[in-house]
Every structure is written in structure tokens, then in C-alpha cells.
Amino acid sequence: MLLQKGLLLPDARLSTVGGTSFAFSELRGRRFVVFGWGSWSPSAKKIAALQRWRERNGVALVTVAFDVTGPGAAMKVLKPAGADHILLIDATCTLTRRWGVRDLPFTLVVDEAGTVLLAGGAPDEKKIAAALRSKVGRGRPRPEPPGEETKRQFSVEILLQACTNFLGRKRHDDAAAALKKAAELDPENAIIRGQLRAISG
């Protein structure tokens, strides 16, 4: 992940599982935690614990499900967990381009100014609590990836959008083919490989 402690969180706009639009900039002025996961990944097992943690601590929590199949698979995890936090879906790996996310799970703690206070893998309650207590900083912008990298990520997003469209029309072979092409363009992206395994089998 290209995001590190001390960098500003680039804004990104995703859909909620309910189909509305949400931008991370809407949380400016508040500290919040972001957790990236997928219904097809072992990271899904962390959702219930994070929901309980949020209820105990009252901190804003945003979870981002990376699922090309759309919100249905994510809701099978979120509903039993009683999830009532900000529930987002990234069906096209938008955060791969915006934040450099290529693997799950990931956990971020962000301060009121949008500065990343913690960037890590699986959520660790002690590390999250320590980051939430740390001082507000003035973050540095994240360096933009090189031009070719950006073009490649746009191509990956288009392929993932095609995959989602094919799945909606029950064209599973075409969806898998789009995911395979996306994986060839971004071979380091474990999220795409994991989703390909999930829809193939």
C-alpha cells in the first residue's frame, strides 16, 4: 500500500452497500478508522469484532468491501454482524489507484485533517487506540504514481467494471475473462486474484 503514516489520505468516492455515494472527505473534522476486506477473504472474519469495537469506543468506522459481485456477498457478512457503521463497496478496485491498495486486509487510522496516523494490515485494537490518541498532524501529500501506472490502473478499473456488468447478466465466463486480463495487467494485486478464485469456484 502506498499510504503510510504521515501522508494525507487522498479523497476517493465509493458507493455504500445501499447504493448511495460517499466521499472520504465527508469525514474531515473527525478521526476515523478504515478497514478493507472482502467477503471471499479471511478478512471477513474481522467485521463482527470491529463492529463491537466501534460500539464500545464510539469512533467513526468505515469498512470497504472489495467485491466485484456487488454488495450482496458483503451483506451476508455485514448483516449478521449488526454492522451499522459506514459500509462501502469497491467493486472496481478504485482504491488500488487512489491509495495503492493491492492486498487485504488493511487498516488505516486518519485524523481530523486527513493525515494517516496508522497504516497496517489486520486491525490491532491496541495500535488503533494508540494512533487515535496521537497528535493531529499536517500530512504530506502522497506522491502520484507515474503516468503509465495510472493508465494501467484505469484499464484495470474498466476491466473490473466489465466484470461486474457481466456478473449482473450471469455471464460468468466473460466476467472471469475480464478478471484474468485485469490480473495480467496488475500481477501484484492480490485482491484481483482472490476475487478471481471466488467467482471461479
Buried (B, 14 or more C-beta within 10 A) or exposed (E): BBBEBEBBBBEBEBBBBEEEEBEBEEBBEEBBBBBBBBBBBEBBEBBBEBBEBBEEBEBBBBBBBBBBBBBEBBBEBBEEBEBEBBBBBBBBBBBBBBBBBBBBBBBBBBBEBBBBBBBBEBBEEEBBEEBBEBEEBEBEEBEEBEEEEEEBBEBBBBBBBBBBBBBEEEBEEBBBBBBBBBBEBBEEBBBBBBBBEBBEE
